[in-house]
Amino acid sequence: MFISISHHYCKPGHLEAARERVDKSCITLLEEPGCLYRYRMERPSLPNVVSAITAWKSEEDFERSRQKRFGGGHDLSKTPYEKVESEQYHVHPSPGASRD
């Protein structure tokens, strides 16, 4: 499994628009091959940041989707975000950590 966590730093006064945009992208991403789930998250200590966690079957699925959506880059000028930071992780099961 491969996890991507994105932190969307909102422009002043654009928090609700950022939430709506992240939620809308959830519907789109779930149609992408290999996307397992996507959840919106908000951290109380950072009220101007809307985050999302997305799980993929593989890093290749993630990269294929990202290339399809963003191609050569991500233009933030028409979004409610000042900046977006992301981090990615390979997920490895720990012995006994899963009920499967």
N, CA, C and O of each residue as an XYZ file, in Angstrom:
400
protein
N       0.851     -1.173      0.000
C       0.000      0.000      0.000
C       0.895      1.233      0.000
O       2.032      1.201      0.469
N       0.352      2.311     -0.536
C       1.070      3.576     -0.627
C       0.130      4.673     -0.140
O      -1.024      4.736     -0.564
N       0.616      5.536      0.748
C      -0.194      6.605      1.335
C       0.360      7.967      0.916
O       1.570      8.193      0.932
N      -0.542      8.863      0.544
C      -0.180     10.254      0.280
C      -0.978     11.136      1.227
O      -2.195     10.998      1.348
N      -0.278     12.040      1.893
C      -0.927     13.010      2.769
C      -0.630     14.395      2.207
O       0.528     14.767      2.019
N      -1.686     15.150      1.942
C      -1.548     16.503      1.384
C      -2.078     17.516      2.386
O      -3.143     17.328      2.975
N      -1.324     18.591      2.571
C      -1.727     19.681      3.456
C      -1.969     20.919      2.596
O      -1.046     21.443      1.972
N      -3.209     21.377      2.570
C      -3.622     22.510      1.752
C      -3.729     23.746      2.651
O      -4.656     23.852      3.454
N      -2.798     24.661      2.517
C      -2.786     25.892      3.304
C      -3.685     26.910      2.608
O      -3.424     27.320      1.477
N      -4.737     27.306      3.297
C      -5.787     28.123      2.685
C      -5.431     29.600      2.631
O      -4.800     30.146      3.536
N      -5.853     30.228      1.546
C      -5.797     31.686      1.458
C      -6.794     32.251      2.466
O      -7.804     31.604      2.743
N      -6.546     33.431      3.021
C      -7.478     34.015      3.996
C      -8.905     34.070      3.443
O      -9.136     34.506      2.315
N      -9.852     33.616      4.265
C     -11.265     33.641      3.889
C     -11.700     32.529      2.947
O     -12.835     32.550      2.472
N     -10.842     31.563      2.661
C     -11.159     30.515      1.695
C     -11.242     29.113      2.304
O     -11.153     28.123      1.578
N     -11.409     29.018      3.615
C     -11.432     27.714      4.266
C     -12.564     26.829      3.741
O     -12.339     25.663      3.415
N     -13.766     27.370      3.658
C     -14.898     26.554      3.203
C     -14.715     26.121      1.752
O     -15.035     24.986      1.401
N     -14.211     27.004      0.918
C     -13.946     26.635     -0.483
C     -12.889     25.537     -0.560
O     -12.973     24.649     -1.408
N     -11.901     25.596      0.321
C     -10.872     24.552      0.349
C     -11.476     23.216      0.760
O     -11.172     22.186      0.159
N     -12.321     23.225      1.768
C     -12.994     21.984      2.189
C     -13.795     21.395      1.029
O     -13.712     20.199      0.754
N     -14.565     22.235      0.358
C     -15.391     21.761     -0.753
C     -14.533     21.193     -1.875
O     -14.881     20.171     -2.466
N     -13.431     21.838     -2.167
C     -12.552     21.368     -3.249
C     -11.918     20.020     -2.902
O     -11.844     19.132     -3.751
N     -11.461     19.867     -1.658
C     -10.890     18.586     -1.230
C     -11.957     17.497     -1.282
O     -11.690     16.390     -1.750
N     -13.162     17.802     -0.805
C     -14.240     16.811     -0.842
C     -14.597     16.414     -2.276
O     -14.829     15.239     -2.560
N     -14.640     17.389     -3.165
C     -14.953     17.098     -4.564
C     -13.873     16.210     -5.189
O     -14.175     15.302     -5.962
N     -12.627     16.482     -4.848
C     -11.552     15.662     -5.415
C     -11.619     14.233     -4.919
O     -11.138     13.319     -5.588
N     -12.208     14.031     -3.760
C     -12.386     12.676     -3.229
C     -13.201     11.827     -4.202
O     -12.849     10.682     -4.485
N     -14.267     12.384     -4.698
C     -15.136     11.652     -5.623
C     -14.367     11.301     -6.889
O     -14.465     10.179     -7.388
N     -13.612     12.245     -7.404
C     -12.827     12.026     -8.619
C     -11.738     10.983     -8.396
O     -11.556     10.086     -9.219
N     -11.018     11.100     -7.289
C      -9.916     10.173     -7.030
C     -10.392      8.744     -6.835
O      -9.709      7.804     -7.245
N     -11.536      8.568     -6.224
C     -12.037      7.209     -6.004
C     -12.351      6.483     -7.310
O     -12.490      5.260     -7.324
N     -12.463      7.223     -8.391
C     -12.668      6.614     -9.702
C     -11.353      6.204    -10.358
O     -11.355      5.487    -11.359
N     -10.231      6.657     -9.797
C      -8.921      6.344    -10.360
C      -8.525      4.903    -10.029
O      -8.750      4.442     -8.910
N      -7.938      4.191    -10.993
C      -7.480      2.824    -10.714
C      -6.473      2.814     -9.573
O      -5.520      3.594     -9.567
N      -6.685      1.937     -8.622
C      -5.759      1.771     -7.514
C      -6.036      2.627     -6.298
O      -5.400      2.431     -5.262
N      -6.965      3.572     -6.382
C      -7.283      4.407     -5.218
C      -8.170      3.608     -4.267
O      -9.238      3.137     -4.658
N      -7.732      3.458     -3.027
C      -8.469      2.667     -2.039
C      -9.412      3.522     -1.198
O     -10.555      3.135     -0.953
N      -8.935      4.680     -0.758
C      -9.783      5.597      0.009
C      -9.128      6.966      0.085
O      -7.934      7.120     -0.170
N      -9.938      7.957      0.440
C      -9.455      9.329      0.658
C     -10.326      9.954      1.732
O     -11.553      9.885      1.665
N      -9.695     10.559      2.714
C     -10.403     11.237      3.793
C      -9.855     12.651      3.950
O      -8.656     12.892      3.811
N     -10.759     13.574      4.240
C     -10.360     14.943      4.581
C     -10.093     14.980      6.076
O     -10.812     14.366      6.864
N      -9.040     15.716      6.459
C      -8.673     15.840      7.868
C      -8.448     17.313      8.190
O      -8.035     18.095      7.334
N      -8.727     17.677      9.436
C      -8.443     19.028      9.895
C      -7.834     18.953     11.291
O      -8.330     18.246     12.169
N      -6.774     19.679     11.468
C      -6.051     19.696     12.740
C      -6.461     20.947     13.510
O      -6.274     22.060     13.018
N      -7.021     20.781     14.719
C      -7.496     21.947     15.466
C      -6.429     23.024     15.688
O      -6.755     24.210     15.741
N      -5.175     22.630     15.815
C      -4.130     23.618     16.073
C      -3.687     24.364     14.813
O      -2.925     25.326     14.902
N      -4.158     23.929     13.637
C      -3.856     24.619     12.373
C      -5.164     24.850     11.617
O      -5.444     24.150     10.644
N      -5.964     25.818     12.049
C      -7.306     25.991     11.486
C      -7.352     26.440     10.033
O      -8.418     26.382      9.419
N      -6.243     26.884      9.461
C      -6.258     27.321      8.063
C      -5.722     26.247      7.116
O      -5.445     26.526      5.949
N      -5.578     25.020      7.618
C      -5.039     23.932      6.803
C      -6.075     22.823      6.677
O      -6.611     22.339      7.674
N      -6.345     22.432      5.444
C      -7.219     21.291      5.164
C      -6.316     20.194      4.596
O      -5.646     20.393      3.583
N      -6.307     19.052      5.251
C      -5.443     17.954      4.823
C      -6.273     16.813      4.278
O      -7.475     16.717      4.528
N      -5.611     15.952      3.531
C      -6.275     14.767      2.994
C      -5.288     13.611      3.037
O      -4.095     13.781      2.783
N      -5.803     12.442      3.362
C      -5.006     11.226      3.313
C      -5.629     10.316      2.263
O      -6.833     10.064      2.272
N      -4.793      9.835      1.367
C      -5.263      8.992      0.268
C      -4.424      7.730      0.249
O      -3.195      7.784      0.301
N      -5.097      6.595      0.173
C      -4.411      5.303      0.104
C      -4.522      4.733     -1.309
O      -5.572      4.803     -1.947
N      -3.429      4.177     -1.771
C      -3.329      3.598     -3.105
C      -2.830      2.166     -2.994
O      -2.128      1.819     -2.045
N      -3.190      1.344     -3.956
C      -2.678     -0.027     -3.983
C      -1.168     -0.025     -4.160
O      -0.468     -0.861     -3.587
N      -0.662      0.921     -4.960
C       0.772      0.953     -5.233
C       1.237      2.377     -5.512
O       0.433      3.265     -5.797
N       2.539      2.575     -5.423
C       3.121      3.863     -5.770
C       2.894      4.167     -7.249
O       2.696      5.323     -7.621
N       2.922      3.146     -8.083
C       2.688      3.328     -9.520
C       1.287      3.875     -9.785
O       1.117      4.747    -10.637
N       0.273      3.369     -9.058
C      -1.088      3.894     -9.206
C      -1.141      5.373     -8.811
O      -1.761      6.187     -9.496
N      -0.490      5.702     -7.709
C      -0.433      7.089     -7.250
C       0.221      7.984     -8.304
O      -0.323      9.031     -8.657
N       1.377      7.575     -8.800
C       2.114      8.392     -9.778
C       1.339      8.553    -11.085
O       1.342      9.632    -11.677
N       0.685      7.502    -11.532
C      -0.110      7.567    -12.759
C      -1.246      8.577    -12.593
O      -1.504      9.378    -13.491
N      -1.917      8.537    -11.455
C      -3.012      9.472    -11.190
C      -2.496     10.902    -11.075
O      -3.098     11.825    -11.624
N      -1.403     11.087    -10.375
C      -0.844     12.429    -10.209
C      -0.412     13.024    -11.546
O      -0.638     14.205    -11.808
N       0.205     12.208    -12.383
C       0.624     12.681    -13.706
C      -0.592     13.072    -14.547
O      -0.576     14.084    -15.248
N      -1.628     12.268    -14.468
C      -2.856     12.543    -15.218
C      -3.506     13.852    -14.751
O      -3.991     14.629    -15.573
N      -3.516     14.097    -13.437
C      -4.179     15.276    -12.880
C      -3.354     16.542    -12.988
O      -3.901     17.612    -13.257
N      -2.039     16.444    -12.783
C      -1.222     17.653    -12.692
C      -0.209     17.818    -13.812
O       0.309     18.917    -14.011
N       0.084     16.764    -14.540
C       1.042     16.868    -15.635
C       2.334     17.514    -15.214
O       3.075     16.966    -14.398
N       2.609     18.683    -15.768
C       3.867     19.362    -15.499
C       3.890     20.231    -14.262
O       4.926     20.822    -13.956
N       2.797     20.332    -13.543
C       2.800     21.174    -12.348
C       1.399     21.456    -11.855
O       0.414     21.008    -12.442
N       1.323     22.192    -10.789
C       0.038     22.499    -10.169
C      -0.054     24.014    -10.004
O       0.661     24.591     -9.185
N      -0.925     24.659    -10.773
C      -1.117     26.106    -10.710
C      -2.112     26.423     -9.590
O      -3.297     26.107     -9.701
N      -1.635     27.038     -8.528
C      -2.484     27.340     -7.377
C      -3.232     28.664     -7.502
O      -4.058     28.983     -6.647
N      -2.962     29.434     -8.540
C      -3.553     30.774     -8.639
C      -5.083     30.754     -8.687
O      -5.717     31.718     -8.258
N      -5.679     29.695     -9.191
C      -7.145     29.616     -9.296
C      -7.738     28.685     -8.244
O      -8.854     28.193     -8.406
N      -6.998     28.446     -7.173
C      -7.474     27.574     -6.106
C      -7.600     28.372     -4.814
O      -7.125     29.505     -4.743
N      -8.230     27.799     -3.793
C      -8.304     28.483     -2.490
C      -7.045     28.280     -1.644
O      -7.048     28.593     -0.453
N      -5.973     27.762     -2.241
C      -4.772     27.424     -1.484
C      -3.631     28.402     -1.734
O      -3.408     28.844     -2.861
N      -2.907     28.734     -0.657
C      -1.664     29.489     -0.783
C      -0.537     28.561     -1.205
O       0.298     28.908     -2.040
N      -0.531     27.374     -0.609
C       0.463     26.365     -0.949
C      -0.080     24.995     -0.573
O      -1.004     24.866      0.231
N       0.514     23.987     -1.172
C       0.170     22.600     -0.869
C       1.469     21.856     -0.625
O       2.392     21.905     -1.438
N       1.526     21.173      0.495
C       2.669     20.323      0.803
C       2.169     18.888      0.873
O       1.062     18.628      1.346
N       2.984     17.968      0.402
C       2.556     16.578      0.471
C       3.709     15.689      0.892
O       4.883     16.022      0.731
N       3.336     14.572      1.426
C       4.298     13.563      1.832
C       3.739     12.199      1.462
O       2.528     11.983      1.498
N       4.621     11.293      1.111
C       4.198      9.979      0.688
C       4.919      8.909      1.513
O       6.051      9.097      1.958
N       4.226      7.781      1.701
C       4.750      6.701      2.517
C       4.437      5.343      1.890
O       3.346      5.125      1.362
N       5.396      4.451      1.956
C       5.132      3.042      1.686
C       4.643      2.447      3.000
O       5.237      2.687      4.051
N       3.580      1.683      2.947
C       2.994      1.107      4.156
C       3.363     -0.377      4.198
O       3.141     -1.118      3.241
N       3.932     -0.787      5.333
C       4.340     -2.178      5.533
C       3.636     -2.694      6.792
O       3.701     -2.052      7.840
N       2.978     -3.822      6.702
C       2.275     -4.342      7.875
C       3.263     -4.811      8.954
O       4.283     -5.434      8.658
N       2.934     -4.499     10.194
C       3.686     -5.022     11.315
C       3.060     -6.354     11.721
O       1.841     -6.505     11.629
N       3.847     -7.309     12.159
C       3.288     -8.603     12.548
C       2.195     -8.435     13.606
O       2.403     -7.789     14.633
N       1.045     -9.017     13.342
C      -0.067     -8.962     14.287
C      -0.827     -7.662     14.300
O      -1.743     -7.506     15.107
N      -0.482     -6.702     13.425
C      -1.130     -5.392     13.452
C      -2.447     -5.359     12.705
O      -3.228     -4.422     12.872
N      -2.710     -6.369     11.882
C      -3.928     -6.381     11.074
C      -4.844     -7.508     11.517
O      -4.388     -8.556     11.975
N      -6.123     -7.279     11.376
C      -7.116     -8.315     11.725
C      -7.476     -9.159     10.516
O      -8.290    -10.077     10.619
N      -6.873     -8.855      9.366
C      -7.171     -9.603      8.139
C      -6.575    -10.994      8.188
O      -6.726    -11.765      7.240
